Amino acid sequence: MRTMKLSRFPLRVQIEIFASMELIDILFLSFCSKKLKERIESSIKSRLDKIISITYFTSKPDNVSISSSNSNGKEFMKLVSREEGRNRPIVRMNLFGMDVHCCMETRNHPFFILCNQQNGERVLQTIHNYFRQFFGCSIEYNLRNDSSNYTNYIPRLRNIKNSDLCFWSNATAVQLLNGYLAVSPLQEYIRLEAHGGFEYESNLKLAQTNVLDISIPDSRAGVILNHFKGRHLFMSEGTLTDDDVIQFLNNWKSSQANQNLEYLCIRSFVKINLNPQNVMRNIDIKQFYPYQIPVYRYDRRSGSEDECDWTIEEFKSRNFIVRDADQHVASLNITTQGIQFASWKMTEEEVMRGRIQKIFQRTPTQKTKPIRNTIKISKMPWLVQRLIFSNMDLVELLMMAFCSKKFFRIIKSLSRNRLDKIFTITYESMHKSCINISSSSSGDDPFMSLRWRHELRGRPLIPMKLVGMDLQVSMPSINHPLMILYDSERQETLLTSIHNYFLDLFGSSVEYQLNVNTLMPPFSKLKNISSTHLSSHIRVTEFHNFLTISPNQDFMALSEFHSVLLGRNLEFARTKVLHIGSANRSIDDILSNFEGRQLFINDGIISDTAIIQFMNKWRSNEGYQNLEYISITVCRYGHPIKPNQIRNSFPINRLDLPDQLPVYQFAKKDPHQKHTWGIHKFTSRNYIVRDSDQHVASIMVTENNFTFAAWNMTEKEFLEKRPFKRFY
């Protein structure tokens, strides 16, 4: 195997390679030697392209996930309790200047650092300080906390740029917020949510945040509004009075306050009951002509527990006010439930002259600085080209492949040897107007999105020829993927053409996954899909046709099982891992025909005869040779299983020592979250033995559950080892 000495490459090549690496790889390199650490630090001063931010997501001191912008929200490192790491190999390492116990990264788990409630925050502060010393101000640091465990916790980390915070109302909330903002003041973006109100309005550091998004019941919106010194302010669930609004507008008009404010939105359908006429009587209101109303557009960050996204929102109103000092204009809309305000930072004459549509796309994330010195990849050694291509995001590879036939051939040749980061391509859609395409190198964020024409209002569009079609696209940005605009009648042709292009470019070197609401064109027309997740209605005819062109799938999850006829489909039965969320009908045919490895069914209706036939076929080696695990939960409204009748139908062995039962442990993919795996355990005193090879399977039969776990070992080995088996 040929190796490369990184230090022998030209400096510009080293910078390019460092820029394409994931953060965890760069960190491990920096631990190797002072020389490498210094070389990486000097490269970072030129700004590594992909590493723009680091995000900490925490719920308590011993549960912190750390991700970076080049891992697309997927954690590369995690602080966990010693209990969580006990079933994985543990090594002692000196990292970040401290001795810690770690679990190395696997395909299903990030790099674990073991800690506890007492030292968790100190460990995180040490890691964060190392990042700050290593990267300096070249990247931004983000913090999100999770209060789902009904506790308030914020680690005191310095120089955090963007925060997404959630609190439960109790005495510690104010103290925690004040202490946190004392070490990380003047942030770019803060989203603050509380389950129950608490007094936060007097915190002046919070009022200096550039973009502030607050949702706190019973909060006094007027107090924070008239102290606010940032650019964008969003508030909901608060209280606001006519006097608050009048004071704010008069302060703005007279240049006494809110001079940096660009956009304001305060809404509440419960706590606000404004009198628009009363407010307008106290303010000099003007109006645009109905056919000359300017449209104000801006990027807004919208967050949830699982992800953050950016949406382009717009605001227009006939009403506007004029600032006395410079005659600048602000659009204004006041209703009984709130106020919207948008400062144009231009005079009435300038606004009316152009009938402009102003777009604010400022984001709280720094923009990547362009590299002035260009590099011709084609002139580099072949091994260097291969390394650079293997670390590129998929959208970058595609844009290069579109450039010329030469690049297409190079990338296609490389994909035969499997590009390091690109294992999967996923098509995802919960609504027919939007199809997102992501890859294992882009995490949960799509690298490409197909949108209906009305979905791309406000985005700059350019004509481009892609996959042999003349299309209009919006180029990728830091907040948005490559967006392709289409009409509904071209949806099937467009997605099929893109998928066929991927098949031609990557072939079988990547796996293609489908995660959609309903299986209908264009999704039912995609061939060579290896993993399918359907969350709603299934059209049985289309599903049969789909399985014909995409057979032998590795994983399939159905939220509901709609037809017993599907259980007789041989391609469906050959799915390696099959998960049915809710059957509510007979599943005898599924069990009888199943040829895969793992089968999970909830709320099924199964006969005792089907279970007995299954057990006898396994014991006699007539079928189920690939089977590892089955778990079937019986529908509570169906017929319960008769355990005694089943146990009396074939010989069952029983272990004598209940405190020394073998533990069958395996990783099960969460059908609702594509990157989440849960570790599950199964123990039972009962087991059966296969006649031909004396292999053992543990079983459990109750009125509402049937579980089967094949050990792939003989009865002698099983009894001697009392195994603790893992399937990862």
C-alpha positions in Angstrom: 0.0 0.0 0.0 1.5 3.4 -1.0 1.6 6.1 1.6 2.0 9.9 1.2 4.1 12.1 3.4 2.0 15.2 3.9 4.9 17.4 4.9 6.5 16.9 1.5 3.7 18.5 -0.4 3.8 22.2 -1.4 2.3 24.4 1.3 -0.7 25.3 -0.9 -1.5 21.7 -1.4 -1.2 21.0 2.3 -3.6 23.9 2.9 -6.1 22.5 0.4 -5.9 19.0 2.0 -6.4 20.5 5.6 -9.3 22.5 4.3 -11.0 19.4 3.0 -10.5 17.3 6.2 -13.2 16.8 8.9 -12.5 18.5 12.2 -11.9 15.3 14.1 -9.2 14.3 11.7 -7.5 17.7 12.0 -7.6 17.5 15.8 -6.0 14.1 15.8 -3.3 15.3 13.5 -2.6 18.3 15.7 -2.0 15.9 18.7 0.7 14.0 16.7 3.5 16.6 16.9 4.2 20.3 17.5 5.3 20.6 13.8 2.0 19.4 12.5 0.0 21.5 15.0 1.9 24.6 14.0 1.5 23.9 10.3 -2.3 23.4 10.7 -2.6 26.6 12.8 -0.8 28.6 10.1 -3.1 27.1 7.5 -6.1 28.1 9.5 -5.1 31.7 9.4 -5.9 31.6 5.7 -9.3 30.3 6.6 -10.1 26.6 6.1 -13.0 26.5 3.7 -15.3 23.9 5.4 -14.7 24.6 9.1 -16.7 27.8 9.8 -18.3 26.9 13.1 -18.3 24.5 16.0 -21.6 23.8 17.8 -22.1 22.4 21.4 -25.5 20.8 22.1 -25.9 20.0 25.8 -28.6 18.9 28.2 -26.4 18.3 31.3 -22.6 18.3 32.1 -22.1 14.7 31.1 -24.1 14.8 27.9 -22.6 17.2 25.3 -22.6 16.7 21.5 -20.0 18.6 19.5 -20.4 19.1 15.8 -18.9 21.4 13.2 -20.0 23.0 10.0 -18.1 20.5 7.9 -19.9 17.7 9.6 -23.2 19.2 8.8 -24.7 18.9 12.2 -23.6 15.3 12.7 -21.6 15.1 16.0 -17.9 14.2 15.6 -17.2 14.2 19.4 -19.4 13.7 22.5 -19.0 14.0 26.2 -20.9 11.1 27.8 -21.3 9.5 31.2 -19.2 6.5 32.1 -22.3 4.4 32.2 -23.0 5.1 28.5 -19.5 4.1 27.6 -19.2 1.0 29.6 -20.1 -1.4 26.8 -17.5 0.0 24.4 -13.7 -0.5 24.5 -12.1 2.3 26.6 -8.7 3.7 26.1 -6.8 6.3 28.2 -5.4 9.3 26.2 -3.9 12.7 26.8 -6.1 15.1 24.8 -6.4 18.9 25.0 -3.8 18.8 27.8 -5.8 16.5 30.1 -5.8 12.7 30.7 -9.2 11.3 29.8 -10.9 7.9 29.1 -12.2 7.7 25.5 -14.0 5.4 23.2 -12.8 5.6 19.6 -15.1 6.6 16.7 -17.1 3.9 14.9 -19.4 4.0 12.0 -22.4 4.3 14.3 -20.9 6.3 17.1 -18.7 9.5 17.3 -15.6 9.8 19.4 -16.6 9.5 23.1 -15.0 11.3 26.0 -16.1 9.9 29.4 -16.9 12.3 32.2 -19.4 12.8 35.1 -21.7 15.4 36.5 -18.9 16.9 38.6 -16.2 17.4 36.0 -18.3 17.5 32.8 -18.3 21.3 32.5 -14.6 21.6 33.3 -13.8 19.1 30.5 -16.0 21.0 28.1 -14.3 24.3 29.0 -10.9 22.7 28.4 -11.9 21.4 25.0 -13.5 24.8 24.1 -10.4 26.7 25.2 -8.3 24.4 23.1 -10.5 25.2 20.1 -10.2 28.9 20.7 -6.4 28.7 21.0 -6.2 26.4 18.0 -8.7 28.2 15.6 -8.7 31.6 17.2 -11.4 33.9 15.6 -11.3 32.1 12.3 -14.4 30.2 13.2 -17.5 30.8 15.3 -18.8 28.9 18.3 -22.4 28.0 18.8 -24.3 26.7 21.8 -27.7 24.9 22.0 -29.1 23.5 25.2 -31.9 21.0 25.7 -34.3 21.3 28.6 -36.3 18.2 27.8 -35.2 16.6 31.1 -36.9 19.5 32.9 -33.7 21.0 34.2 -31.9 24.2 33.3 -28.2 23.9 32.3 -25.9 26.2 30.3 -22.2 25.6 30.3 -20.2 28.8 30.9 -18.2 29.0 27.7 -16.5 32.2 26.5 -16.9 33.9 23.2 -19.9 32.0 22.0 -21.3 33.7 18.8 -24.8 32.1 18.4 -27.0 30.6 21.1 -30.2 28.6 21.1 -31.4 28.4 24.7 -34.4 26.9 26.4 -35.4 27.1 30.1 -37.9 25.8 32.5 -39.2 28.5 34.7 -37.6 28.3 38.1 -35.3 30.4 40.3 -32.1 29.3 38.6 -33.0 30.5 35.1 -32.2 34.2 35.5 -28.9 33.4 37.4 -27.8 30.9 34.7 -28.6 33.4 31.8 -26.8 36.3 33.5 -23.8 34.1 34.3 -23.6 32.8 30.8 -24.0 36.3 29.1 -21.3 37.6 31.5 -18.7 35.3 29.8 -20.2 35.4 26.3 -21.7 38.9 25.8 -22.4 40.7 22.5 -23.5 37.7 20.5 -24.6 37.7 16.9 -27.7 35.6 17.4 -29.7 34.4 20.4 -32.9 32.4 20.4 -34.4 32.3 23.8 -37.4 30.1 24.7 -38.9 29.3 28.1 -41.7 27.0 29.4 -43.1 29.5 31.8 -42.0 33.1 32.2 -39.0 34.5 34.1 -37.5 37.9 34.5 -34.9 38.5 31.8 -35.8 41.9 30.4 -33.3 43.9 32.6 -30.3 42.1 31.1 -28.6 44.7 29.0 -26.2 42.3 27.4 -29.1 40.4 25.9 -30.4 43.7 24.4 -27.1 44.2 22.6 -27.5 40.9 20.6 -27.6 41.6 16.9 -30.4 39.1 16.1 -32.7 38.2 19.0 -35.6 35.7 18.8 -37.6 35.4 22.0 -40.6 33.2 23.0 -41.3 33.6 26.7 -44.9 33.7 28.2 -45.7 36.8 30.1 -42.5 38.6 29.2 -42.6 42.4 28.9 -41.9 43.0 25.2 -41.9 46.8 25.7 -39.0 46.7 28.1 -36.7 44.7 25.8 -37.9 46.6 22.7 -37.0 50.0 24.0 -33.5 48.8 25.2 -32.7 46.8 22.1 -29.6 47.9 20.2 -29.3 45.1 17.6 -30.5 44.6 14.0 -33.4 42.1 14.1 -35.8 41.4 16.9 -38.5 38.7 16.9 -40.8 38.2 19.9 -43.8 36.1 20.6 -45.9 35.2 23.7 -45.0 38.5 25.4 -47.1 41.5 26.5 -47.1 44.8 24.7 -49.1 48.0 25.2 -50.0 51.0 23.0 -47.7 53.2 25.1 -44.8 50.7 24.4 -45.3 51.0 20.7 -45.8 54.7 20.7 -42.6 55.2 22.7 -40.6 53.0 20.4 -41.8 54.7 17.2 -41.2 58.2 18.6 -37.7 57.2 19.8 -36.9 55.9 16.3 -38.3 58.9 14.5 -36.4 61.3 16.7 -33.1 59.2 16.5 -33.1 58.6 20.3 -33.0 54.8 20.1 -33.0 51.7 17.9 -30.8 53.3 15.3 -29.3 49.9 14.2 -32.7 48.2 13.9 -33.5 46.8 10.5 -36.5 44.5 11.2 -38.9 44.0 14.1 -41.7 41.5 14.5 -43.7 41.2 17.8 -46.8 39.0 17.8 -49.0 37.3 20.3 -52.5 36.0 20.0 -53.2 35.9 23.7 -51.2 38.6 25.7 -51.3 41.5 23.2 -54.4 43.6 22.5 -53.3 46.8 20.8 -55.4 49.6 19.5 -54.0 50.4 16.1 -56.0 53.5 15.6 -54.8 54.9 19.0 -51.2 54.3 18.0 -51.5 55.8 14.6 -53.2 58.9 16.0 -50.0 59.6 18.0 -47.6 58.9 15.1 -47.3 60.7 11.7 -48.2 57.8 9.3 -47.8 58.0 5.6 -48.9 55.6 2.9 -47.4 54.2 -0.3 -49.6 54.1 -3.4 -51.3 50.7 -3.7 -49.4 49.8 -6.9 -46.0 50.9 -5.5 -45.7 49.0 -2.2 -42.1 47.9 -1.8 -41.4 44.4 -0.6 -38.9 43.8 2.2 -37.2 40.4 2.1 -34.8 38.9 4.6 -33.2 35.6 5.7 -34.7 34.3 9.0 -33.2 31.4 11.0 -35.9 29.0 12.1 -34.9 26.3 14.6 -36.4 23.2 16.2 -35.1 20.5 18.5 -33.5 18.5 15.7 -32.3 21.0 13.2 -31.9 24.6 12.1 -33.0 26.0 8.8 -33.1 29.3 6.9 -36.2 30.7 5.3 -36.7 33.7 3.1 -39.5 35.8 4.4 -41.0 39.0 3.1 -43.0 41.9 4.5 -44.9 44.7 2.8 -47.2 47.4 4.0 -48.8 50.6 2.7 -48.0 52.3 6.0 -44.6 53.9 6.6 -43.0 56.5 8.8 -40.1 58.9 8.2 -37.2 59.7 10.5 -36.8 63.4 11.1 -33.0 63.6 11.0 -32.2 61.9 7.7 -35.7 61.4 6.2 -35.1 57.6 6.2 -38.2 55.4 5.7 -39.6 52.4 7.7 -42.5 50.3 6.6 -44.9 49.7 9.5 -47.9 47.4 10.2 -49.8 47.4 13.5 -52.6 45.0 14.4 -54.3 44.1 17.6 -51.9 41.2 18.0 -48.6 42.9 17.3 -46.3 45.1 15.2 -44.0 44.7 12.2 -41.4 47.2 11.4 -38.8 47.3 8.6 -36.2 50.1 8.2 -35.2 50.7 4.6 -32.2 52.9 5.4 -33.1 55.2 2.5 -35.3 58.2 1.9 -38.9 58.1 0.7 -37.7 59.4 -2.7 -35.1 56.7 -3.1 -37.7 54.0 -2.2 -40.4 55.3 -4.6 -38.0 56.0 -7.4 -37.0 52.3 -7.8 -40.1 50.5 -6.4 -37.3 48.3 -5.1 -37.5 44.8 -3.5 -34.9 45.0 -0.8 -33.2 41.7 0.2 -31.4 41.3 3.5 -29.5 38.0 3.5 -27.2 38.8 6.4 -26.6 35.7 8.5 -25.1 35.2 11.9 -22.5 32.9 10.3 -19.3 34.3 8.9 -18.8 34.2 5.1 -15.9 32.2 3.8 -13.2 34.4 2.4 -12.1 33.6 -1.1 -8.7 32.1 -1.6 -6.7 34.5 -3.7 -4.1 31.9 -4.9 -5.8 29.4 -7.2 -4.6 25.8 -7.6 -4.9 23.7 -10.8 -6.0 20.3 -9.5 -5.2 18.7 -12.8 -1.5 19.5 -12.5 -1.2 17.8 -9.1 0.0 14.2 -8.6 -2.7 11.6 -9.0 -2.6 10.6 -5.3 -3.1 14.2 -4.3 -6.1 14.6 -6.7 -7.6 11.5 -5.3 -7.3 12.8 -1.7 -8.8 16.1 -2.6 -11.7 14.6 -4.5 -12.4 12.1 -1.7 -12.8 14.9 0.9 -15.1 17.1 -1.2 -18.7 17.5 -0.5 -21.0 15.9 -3.1 -22.3 19.1 -4.5 -18.7 20.3 -5.2 -18.0 17.0 -7.0 -21.1 17.4 -9.1 -20.4 21.0 -10.0 -16.9 19.8 -11.2 -18.4 16.8 -13.0 -20.7 19.2 -14.9 -17.7 21.3 -16.0 -16.2 18.9 -18.5 -16.2 15.3 -19.7 -12.6 15.0 -18.3 -13.6 15.8 -14.8 -16.6 13.5 -15.1 -14.3 10.6 -16.1 -11.9 11.4 -13.2 -14.6 11.4 -10.6 -16.3 8.4 -12.1 -13.0 6.5 -12.0 -12.4 7.5 -8.3 -15.9 6.5 -7.3 -15.2 2.9 -8.3 -12.7 2.8 -5.3 -15.4 4.4 -3.1 -14.9 8.0 -2.1 -14.2 8.2 1.6 -17.1 10.4 2.8 -19.8 9.6 0.2 -21.5 6.3 1.3 -25.2 7.2 0.7 -27.4 9.5 -1.3 -30.9 10.1 0.2 -34.0 11.5 -1.5 -36.4 13.0 1.0 -39.8 14.6 0.6 -42.8 15.2 2.9 -44.5 17.4 0.4 -44.6 17.1 -3.4 -43.5 20.8 -3.9 -40.1 20.1 -2.4 -37.6 17.2 -2.8 -34.4 17.4 -0.8 -31.3 15.3 -1.7 -28.6 14.7 0.9 -25.6 12.5 1.2 -23.5 11.0 4.0 -21.0 13.8 3.4 -23.7 16.5 3.9 -25.4 15.0 7.0 -29.0 16.0 7.5 -28.6 19.1 5.4 -29.4 18.7 1.7 -26.8 19.5 -0.9 -29.5 19.8 -3.6 -33.2 20.7 -3.4 -35.8 20.6 -6.1 -38.5 23.2 -5.6 -41.6 24.4 -7.3 -41.4 27.8 -9.0 -43.2 29.7 -6.3 -40.8 28.3 -3.6 -37.9 30.3 -4.9 -39.2 33.8 -4.7 -36.5 36.2 -3.8 -33.6 33.9 -4.8 -31.3 34.9 -7.7 -31.8 32.4 -10.5 -29.5 31.6 -13.4 -30.0 29.3 -16.4 -27.9 26.2 -16.4 -27.7 22.9 -18.3 -27.7 20.0 -15.8 -28.2 16.3 -16.4 -29.0 17.0 -20.0 -31.8 19.5 -19.2 -32.0 23.3 -19.5 -32.9 24.4 -16.0 -33.1 27.5 -13.8 -31.0 27.1 -10.6 -30.1 29.1 -7.5 -26.5 28.5 -6.6 -25.6 27.0 -3.2 -24.8 29.4 -0.3 -23.9 29.0 3.3 -27.5 28.7 4.3 -29.1 27.1 1.2 -28.3 24.1 -1.0 -28.1 24.1 -4.7 -31.8 24.8 -5.6 -33.3 23.6 -8.9 -36.6 25.1 -10.0 -39.1 23.0 -11.8 -42.8 22.9 -12.9 -45.0 20.1 -11.5 -45.2 18.4 -14.9 -41.4 18.0 -15.1 -41.0 16.6 -11.6 -40.9 13.0 -12.6 -38.5 13.5 -15.5 -36.2 15.8 -13.5 -35.7 13.5 -10.5 -35.4 10.4 -12.6 -32.7 12.1 -14.7 -30.8 13.2 -11.6 -31.0 9.7 -10.1 -29.8 8.1 -13.4 -26.9 10.6 -13.5 -25.9 9.5 -10.0 -26.1 5.9 -11.1 -23.9 6.6 -14.1 -21.4 8.7 -12.0 -21.2 6.6 -8.8 -22.7 3.3 -9.8 -22.8 0.8 -6.9 -20.1 2.6 -5.0 -22.8 4.5 -3.0 -26.2 3.4 -1.6 -29.4 5.2 -2.6 -32.0 5.8 0.1 -35.6 7.0 -0.1 -37.4 8.7 2.7 -40.8 10.0 1.6 -44.4 10.4 2.7 -46.1 8.4 -0.1 -44.7 6.1 -2.7 -45.9 7.6 -6.0 -44.2 8.9 -9.1 -41.4 10.1 -9.3 -40.2 8.1 -6.3 -41.7 4.8 -7.5 -39.7 5.1 -10.7 -36.3 5.2 -9.0 -34.3 2.0 -9.5 -31.5 0.5 -7.4 -32.8 2.0 -4.1 -31.2 0.1 -1.2 -33.1 1.7 1.8 -36.8 2.9 1.9 -38.7 4.7 4.6 -42.4 5.4 3.9 -44.3 7.4 6.5 -47.8 7.3 5.1 -50.1 5.8 2.5 -48.8 3.0 0.2 -50.3 2.3 -3.2 -49.9 -1.4 -3.4 -49.7 -1.6 -7.2 -47.0 1.1 -7.4 -45.2 -0.6 -4.4 -45.0 -3.9 -6.3 -43.6 -2.2 -9.4 -41.1 -0.3 -7.2 -39.8 -3.5 -5.7 -39.4 -4.9 -9.2 -36.8 -2.2 -10.1 -35.4 -1.8 -6.6 -35.3 -5.3 -5.2 -33.3 -6.9 -2.3 -33.2 -3.8 -0.2 -31.0 -3.5 2.9 -33.5 -1.6 5.1 -37.2 -0.9 4.8 -39.4 1.0 7.3 -43.2 1.3 6.8 -45.2 3.4 9.2 -48.2 1.4 8.4 -48.9 -2.0 6.7 -51.8 -1.5 4.3 -52.3 -4.8 2.5 -51.8 -8.4 3.4 -51.0 -9.0 -0.3 -47.7 -7.2 0.3 -46.6 -10.0 2.6 -46.7 -12.4 -0.3 -44.3 -10.3 -2.5 -41.0 -12.2 -2.6 -38.9 -9.1 -3.1 -40.5 -7.5 0.0 -39.7 -10.7 1.9 -36.0 -10.5 0.9 -35.5 -7.1 2.6 -32.6 -7.6 5.0 -34.0 -5.4 7.8 -37.7 -4.8 7.8 -39.5 -2.5 10.3 -43.3 -2.1 10.3 -44.5 0.6 12.7 -48.2 -0.4 12.8 -49.7 -3.4 11.1 -53.2 -3.9 12.6 -53.8 -6.8 10.3 -52.5 -10.4 9.7 -48.8 -10.7 9.3 -48.7 -14.5 8.8 -47.5 -14.2 5.2 -44.7 -11.8 6.2 -43.3 -14.2 8.8 -43.7 -17.3 6.6 -41.9 -15.7 3.6 -39.3 -13.6 5.3 -35.7 -14.2 4.1 -33.9 -11.3 5.7 -31.8 -10.7 8.9 -34.0 -8.7 11.2 -37.8 -8.3 11.4 -39.6 -5.8 13.7 -43.4 -5.5 13.6 -45.6 -3.5 16.0 -49.4 -4.0 16.4 -49.5 -7.1 14.2 -52.1 -9.9 14.2 -50.4 -13.3 14.0 -51.7 -16.9 14.4 -50.1 -19.5 16.7 -49.9 -21.8 13.6 -47.6 -19.3 11.8 -45.2 -19.1 14.8 -45.1 -22.9 15.2 -44.4 -23.3 11.5 -41.7 -20.7 11.7 -40.0 -22.5 14.6 -40.2 -25.9 13.0 -38.7 -24.6 9.7 -35.8 -23.0 11.6 -35.2 -26.1 13.7 -35.2 -28.4 10.7 -33.0 -26.0 8.7 -35.7 -25.7 6.0 -35.5 -21.9 6.0 -34.4 -18.7 7.8 -30.7 -19.5 7.5 -29.9 -15.7 7.4 -32.1 -14.8 10.3 -30.7 -13.0 13.4 -33.5 -11.4 15.2 -37.4 -11.1 15.2 -39.6 -9.1 17.4 -43.4 -9.1 16.9 -45.7 -7.1 19.2 -49.3 -8.2 18.9 -52.1 -5.7 18.3 -54.0 -5.2 21.5 -57.3 -5.3 19.7 -56.4 -8.6 17.9 -56.2 -12.2 19.0 -53.5 -12.8 21.7 -50.8 -15.4 21.3 -51.4 -18.7 23.2 -47.9 -19.3 24.8 -48.7 -22.7 26.2 -50.0 -24.1 22.9 -46.8 -22.9 21.2 -44.4 -24.2 23.9 -46.0 -27.6 23.7 -45.5 -27.9 19.9 -41.7 -28.4 20.0 -38.9 -29.0 22.5 -37.8 -25.9 24.5 -34.7 -25.9 26.7 -34.5 -23.7 29.8 -31.5 -22.2 31.6 -31.4 -22.8 35.3 -29.5 -19.7 36.6 -31.6 -16.5 36.0 -28.8 -14.3 37.3 -26.4 -15.6 34.6 -28.6 -15.3 31.5 -26.8 -14.6 28.2 -27.4 -11.0 26.9 -28.2 -10.6 23.3 -27.3 -7.0 22.3 -27.7 -5.3 18.9 -27.8 -1.9 17.2 -31.3 -1.0 15.8 -31.8 1.8 13.4 -34.4 4.3 14.4 -36.9 4.4 11.5 -37.8 8.0 12.3 -34.3 9.5 12.5 -31.9 8.3 9.7 -28.7 8.8 11.7 -29.8 7.4 15.0 -29.0 4.0 16.3 -30.2 2.6 19.6 -28.5 -0.2 21.5 -31.1 -2.9 22.5 -30.7 -5.9 24.7 -32.7 -9.2 25.0 -32.4 -12.0 27.5 -34.5 -15.1 28.0 -34.2 -18.4 29.9 -35.7 -20.3 27.0 -33.9 -21.5 23.9 -34.2 -24.0 21.1 -31.6 -26.0 19.2 -31.4 -26.6 15.4 -31.1 -30.2 14.5 -28.6 -30.0 11.7 -25.8 -28.0 13.4 -26.9 -27.8 17.0 -27.0 -24.0 16.8 -29.0 -22.1 19.5 -31.7 -19.4 19.4 -33.2 -17.7 22.4 -37.0 -17.3 22.4 -39.6 -15.5 24.4 -43.4 -16.1 23.9 -46.0 -14.1 25.8 -49.6 -13.2 25.0 -48.6 -10.0 23.4 -45.0 -10.6 22.1 -42.9 -13.1 20.2 -39.1 -12.6 20.2 -36.5 -14.8 18.5 -32.6 -14.3 18.6 -30.2 -16.6 16.8 -26.8 -16.9 18.4 -24.9 -18.5 15.5 -23.1 -20.9 18.0 -23.6 -24.4 19.2 -25.4 -25.3 22.4 -22.1 -26.4 23.9 -20.5 -23.0 23.2 -23.7 -21.3 24.4 -23.7 -23.0 27.7 -20.0 -22.7 28.4 -19.6 -19.0 27.5 -22.9 -17.6 28.7 -22.2 -15.0 26.0 -22.7 -11.3 25.8 -23.3 -10.9 22.1 -23.2 -7.7 20.2 -24.4 -6.9 16.7 -23.0 -3.5 15.5 
